[in-house]
Amino acid sequence: MLGENHLLTQEFPEYLAAIIELKSTNSTFCKMAKRYHQLDHQIRGLESNEVPISDEHFLELKAERAALKDQLYQLLVAHSKLPS
């Protein structure tokens, strides 16, 4: 869907507490989450404003966002399995 927001908290609502915690305690997660949000904002802007961009570049942006989402998910799952 064009212009759809892919916030981590909307994509993974079951990991809300882990997202908040990792953003403040894990610098790797925080950097990756910031890049993910930058990409999401950029992609939504390109879609909603119909900015001319090559298909190749647009697909690269979306592929990077998807790869980051997968990596962030893995970190969330691993964090959630740690004993409290």
C-alpha positions in Angstrom: 0.0 0.0 0.0 1.4 3.4 -1.0 2.4 5.7 1.8 1.8 3.1 4.5 3.6 3.8 7.7 5.9 1.0 8.9 6.7 2.2 12.4 8.4 -0.6 14.4 5.8 -0.2 17.1 3.1 -0.9 14.5 4.9 -3.7 12.8 5.7 -5.4 16.1 3.2 -4.3 18.7 3.9 -7.4 20.8 7.5 -6.1 21.3 6.6 -2.5 22.3 8.4 -2.8 25.7 11.5 -4.4 24.1 11.6 -1.7 21.4 11.6 1.0 24.0 14.1 -0.7 26.2 16.5 -1.6 23.3 16.4 1.9 21.9 17.7 3.3 25.2 20.1 0.5 26.1 21.5 -1.0 22.9 23.4 1.4 20.6 23.3 -1.1 17.7 19.6 -1.5 17.9 19.2 2.2 18.3 21.3 3.0 15.2 19.5 0.4 13.1 16.1 1.6 14.2 17.0 5.2 13.3 18.1 4.1 9.8 15.0 2.0 9.4 12.8 5.0 10.3 14.8 7.3 8.0 14.3 4.8 5.1 10.6 4.5 5.9 10.1 8.2 5.9 12.0 8.6 2.7 10.1 5.8 0.9 6.7 7.2 2.1 7.7 10.7 0.9 8.7 9.4 -2.5 5.5 7.4 -2.8 3.1 10.2 -1.6 4.8 13.0 -3.5 5.3 11.0 -6.7 8.9 12.1 -6.8 10.7 10.8 -10.0 13.1 8.1 -9.0 14.5 5.1 -10.9 12.8 1.8 -10.1 16.2 0.3 -9.3 17.0 2.9 -6.6 13.5 2.7 -5.2 13.7 -1.1 -4.9 17.2 -0.7 -3.3 15.7 1.5 -0.6 12.8 -0.9 0.0 15.2 -3.9 0.2 17.4 -2.1 2.7 14.3 -1.3 4.8 13.2 -4.9 4.7 16.6 -6.2 5.6 16.8 -3.8 8.6 13.3 -4.9 9.7 14.4 -8.5 9.6 17.5 -7.8 11.7 15.6 -5.6 14.2 13.1 -8.4 14.6 15.8 -10.9 15.3 17.2 -8.6 18.0 13.7 -8.2 19.5 13.2 -12.0 19.6 16.6 -12.6 21.1 16.1 -9.9 23.7 12.6 -11.3 24.6 14.1 -14.8 25.2 16.7 -13.5 27.7 15.8 -14.3 31.4 14.6 -11.2 33.3 
